Amino acid sequence: MGTKHKCQVCHEAESKYKCPSCRVPYCSLVCFTKHKETPCAIPVSVEEKPVADVKVVEKRPVKVDEPGEVLLKLQLESIASSSEIRNDLMDESLQKLIHKIDCSTDPETELDVAMGVDVFRIFTDKILSAIGS
């Protein structure tokens, strides 16, 4: 028999189930519902991401020309809770494109280049759909 775990939501009862997204143990529908109030995601194993690929990036100020370009918390939560978007983010080529944009000294140009790649363009369409644009 497996090891018994306590519910990670109420911290009282023995867990009988695990969240299908993040694998957090829970004991009941009430705890599952409470757990799902905050978006969760599939945990990434340390073995899946070699430490050698991690680079420290200098923080740069975020410049916004139009305040309306900033996403609202609800929109960000909508993106984070989309299983389709989370699944797309498992694609290594998409991860590399996003990383290249994020680490670039000229991210606007890198974004323009990435929009020419089908996987990235489809991904951005899903994000726009999730935020209601």
C-alpha positions in Angstrom: 0.0 0.0 0.0 1.1 3.6 -0.7 2.0 6.2 1.9 -0.9 8.1 3.4 -0.9 11.8 3.0 -2.9 14.6 4.7 -5.1 16.8 2.6 -3.1 19.9 1.5 -6.2 22.1 1.6 -7.8 21.5 5.1 -4.6 19.9 6.6 -6.9 17.6 8.7 -8.3 14.6 6.8 -6.4 11.9 5.0 -6.2 12.7 1.3 -8.0 10.3 -1.1 -7.5 12.2 -4.3 -4.9 14.3 -6.2 -5.6 17.4 -8.3 -5.3 16.4 -12.0 -3.4 19.6 -12.7 -0.9 20.0 -10.0 -1.1 16.7 -8.1 -1.8 18.3 -4.7 -3.5 15.8 -2.4 -7.0 16.6 -1.2 -9.8 14.8 0.7 -13.1 15.9 -0.6 -15.1 17.8 -3.2 -15.3 20.8 -0.8 -11.5 20.9 -0.5 -11.0 20.4 -4.3 -13.4 23.3 -5.0 -11.5 25.5 -2.5 -8.1 24.4 -4.1 -9.4 25.4 -7.6 -10.2 28.9 -6.5 -6.5 29.6 -7.2 -5.2 28.5 -10.6 -2.7 25.6 -10.5 -0.5 24.0 -13.0 1.3 20.7 -13.7 4.6 20.7 -11.7 7.7 20.6 -13.8 10.2 18.0 -12.7 13.8 19.2 -12.1 14.9 16.4 -14.4 12.8 17.9 -17.3 14.7 21.2 -17.1 18.4 21.0 -17.0 20.0 23.7 -14.7 22.5 24.5 -17.5 19.7 26.1 -19.6 18.8 28.6 -16.8 20.2 32.1 -17.4 20.1 35.0 -15.1 18.5 37.9 -16.9 19.0 41.5 -15.9 15.7 43.0 -14.9 14.7 45.8 -17.2 12.0 48.4 -16.7 8.6 47.7 -18.3 7.5 50.5 -20.6 3.9 50.8 -21.5 2.7 53.4 -24.0 -1.0 52.8 -23.3 -2.2 51.9 -19.8 -4.9 49.8 -21.6 -2.2 47.5 -22.8 -1.6 46.1 -19.3 -3.6 42.9 -18.6 -6.0 42.9 -15.7 -5.7 40.3 -12.9 -8.8 38.5 -14.2 -7.3 38.2 -17.7 -4.0 36.9 -16.3 -5.9 34.3 -14.2 -7.9 33.3 -17.3 -4.6 32.6 -19.1 -3.1 30.7 -16.2 -6.2 28.5 -15.8 -6.4 27.5 -19.4 -5.3 23.9 -19.7 -4.9 24.4 -23.5 -2.4 27.2 -23.0 -0.5 25.3 -20.3 -0.3 22.3 -22.6 1.0 24.5 -25.4 3.7 25.8 -23.1 5.1 22.2 -22.8 6.3 22.6 -26.4 10.0 23.0 -26.4 10.1 25.1 -29.6 7.5 27.5 -28.2 9.5 27.7 -24.9 12.6 28.6 -26.9 10.8 31.4 -28.8 9.4 32.9 -25.7 12.8 32.7 -23.9 14.4 34.4 -26.9 11.9 37.2 -26.8 12.2 37.6 -23.0 16.0 37.7 -23.1 16.4 39.9 -26.1 17.8 43.4 -26.0 15.3 44.1 -28.8 12.2 42.2 -27.8 9.9 44.0 -30.2 11.9 42.7 -33.2 12.1 39.2 -31.7 8.3 39.3 -31.2 7.8 40.3 -34.9 10.1 37.4 -36.0 8.2 34.9 -33.7 4.9 36.0 -35.2 6.1 34.5 -38.4 6.3 31.0 -36.8 3.0 29.1 -36.8 3.3 27.6 -33.3 3.8 31.0 -31.8 1.1 32.7 -33.8 -1.4 30.0 -32.9 -0.4 30.3 -29.2 -0.9 34.1 -29.2 -4.3 33.6 -30.8 -5.3 31.3 -27.9 -4.1 33.8 -25.4 -6.1 36.6 -27.0 -9.1 34.3 -27.0 -8.6 33.5 -23.3 -8.5 37.2 -22.4 -11.5 38.1 -24.6 -9.7 40.3 -27.2 
